[in-house]
């Protein structure tokens, strides 16, 4: 399993350097930068002391969607309330989720937003799962370098465990196809504009384990046969 750390529009070079240093400390190497050149600034290299190769090898993209073009599964970090995002995971819960997914996913991206405003709703909607760090203080904020360190520390054991394991490409495709089938079903039922329903489905799918997905595909097959007999269904095994 390959992990990618994605920073969306980071403003301060020092924060990017701190993120790179946290990655190097915990064994992560793949950094992707969206809509920023902060990693090219001298201050980023000063703070990244001993880990500047991560900055030098960072891949740059104009949008988050482009940065996720080849990613199997993505997790977006957010400081927003659980009251709105009911199904997000703490770092500990995220480890549990990814421990199962490491058997059938080839790569995972952990996405971090802007220092001042985080990720937009549109960017959060691109992720398969949401995560947040529970705060005990009244001031609910970590700087970018701290946030990256929390997740790299929490997930470092998964990175080590997966180094010598092969991934199952058919199962990986099965997850991507499940999202597409659900989206198409909502459109056929004329409920795709129901924001709460779409959001609920999006967030729940990210929590599915492999067996859950198999059963979901079976359920979708039955629904499509009953409701959409004239429409060809998407076969996850193609």
N, C-alpha and C positions, 0 to 999 in steps of 0.2 A: 504494500500500500504506500502510495506517495502522498505526502501532505504538502499543500500549497498555502502559504500565508498571503492573503490579498489585502492591501491597504488602499482604501478608496479616498482619493484626493487629500492625502496628508499635507498639512500646511507647513509644519515645522521640521526642518532637516534633522534637528536633534532627536525628535521623536522617532523618525525613521531609523536613525542610527541606533537608538536604544532598542527598537524592535529587532533589528538585524542582530544585535548583540545577544538579545534574549533567545533568538532562534539558534544561533551558533552554540550557545551554552547548552541547549537542550537537544541538539542534534538535527535541527531542521535546516534545510538548505534552499528551498524553493520559495522565492519572494516574487510577488507580482504587484505592480504599482498601477493604479488607475488615475489618469488625469492629474499627474503631478510630476515635477522634476526635482522634488525635494531630496531624493536619494542621490542626486548628482552634486549637491552642494557640499562645499568643504566641511561644514559643521556636521553633516551626517557621517562623514568618514572619521571625523575626530571622535565622535561619541561611539561609533561602531568599532572602536579599537580592537583589533584582532579578528574582526569578522567582516572586513571590507569586501571580501570576495562575494559575499551575499549581495551587497549593493551593486557591485560591478556586474554580476550575472542576473540581476533582476530583469524581468520581462515587463514591458510597459504596454498599456492599452488605453484607449480613449474612453471606454465605458466598462462598467462592471459586466455587462452582458458579454462583451468581447473577451474579457478576462476569464469567463466561465465556459467558453466555447468548447473546450475539450475536457471539462471536469465532470466526473461521474456523480458526485454528491457534494453539495455545498451547505455550509453552516454559517449563518450571519449572527454576529454579536450585536446586542442592542441593550441599552440602558433603560429602555422604556418599560412601563409597568406591566406586570403579569396580568393586570386587570384587562388589558387589551389583547395581549398575546398569551392566551391561556396555556399553550402547549410548549412554551419554550423550556429549555433544559438549563440547569446549572452546569458548571464545568464537570462536576462529579457525575451528574446524570448523563451528560454528553459522553463521558467516557464509557458508561454502560451501553449507550446506544451504539457507539462506534465499535465497541468490542465485538458485537455481533456482526456488524456490517463489514468488518475487515476481512471476513471470509469470502465476500463476493463483490467487493468494490475495489477498483484498481487505484483510485485516487480520490482525495477529499480536499476541499478548499475551506479554510477558515477565514471569514471576511470581517474586516474591521473598518468602521466608518470614520468620518471626519472628526477632528478633535473637538470642534465646537457644536456640531449638529448631528453627528452620527450618520446613519444611512437613511435615505429617503424611503417612503412607503413603497415606491416603485422598485427600489433596489432590494428592500427586504422581501418583496414578492418573488424575486428571482431565486431566493435561497430555498433549499429543501427542508431546512430545520433552523429554528432560532435558538439562541442561547444568551444567557446573561449572567453576570456575577452578582449574587445576592450581597447587598450592602447592609452593614449594621450601623453605619454612621448616617447622620442626617444629610450629609453631602454625598450624593450617589454618583461618584465619578472616579474612574481610574484614568491616568494618562495613557497614551497609546502604548508606550513601551511596557508599562506595568500590565496592561491588558494582554498583550502578546505573551508576556512571560507567564501569566497565570495559565493560559491555555496550552502553551508549549510544555510547561511543567506537568500539567495534568495529563497530556496526551503522549508524553515522551515514551512511556512504556509500550504503547501501541505501535509506535514507530519502530522500536527495536524488535518487537515480536513479529512484525510483518516483513522484515527485511528479507527473510529466506522463504517466504510463502508465496505460492502462485495464486492468482485471482481467477475467478470464474467469469469469463466474459459474458456468457449467455445470461447469467443471473443479473449482471450489471445492466444489460440491455433491458431485462425484464422490468427493472425499476423505472427506467426512463420511459418505457412504453406505457407503464401504468399511469404515469402523470398525463401523458398525451391522451390516453383512452378516457380518463376521467374528464379532462377538459372537453373533449369532443362530445361526450355524453351530456354534459351540462348544456352545451350549445344545441344539441338535438332536442333537448327538453325545454329549451328556451328559458333557462334559468341561469345562464352564464353571467348575467348582469347582477345577480344576487351576491353582493360583496361579502356579506357575512358567511354565506354558504361556501363560496369559493375560498375564502380565507380559512374557514374551518377544515375543508378538505385538504388544502395546501399544507396546513400545519400538521394534520394527522398523518398524511402520507409519509412525511419525513420520519415519523416514529415507527413505521411498519418494519417488522423483521421479515426475513426471507419467507417463512411459512405464511405470514400474513399476506404477502404479495401474491403468492400462489393462489390463495383462497380468494383474494380480491379479483384476480384475473378470471377465475372460474365464475364468480358472481357477475362480473361484467359480461362474460359470454352469455350467461342466461338472460340478463337484462336486454342485451342487444338482440338476442333471438326473439324475445317477446315484444319489445317495443320498436325495434328497427329491423324488421325482417328483410327489407329491401336494401339495406345498407351493408356493404362489406365490412366486416369487423377487422380490427388490427390484431394480427396474431403475434404474440410476444415471442414465439419460437422461430419467426422468420429470420 
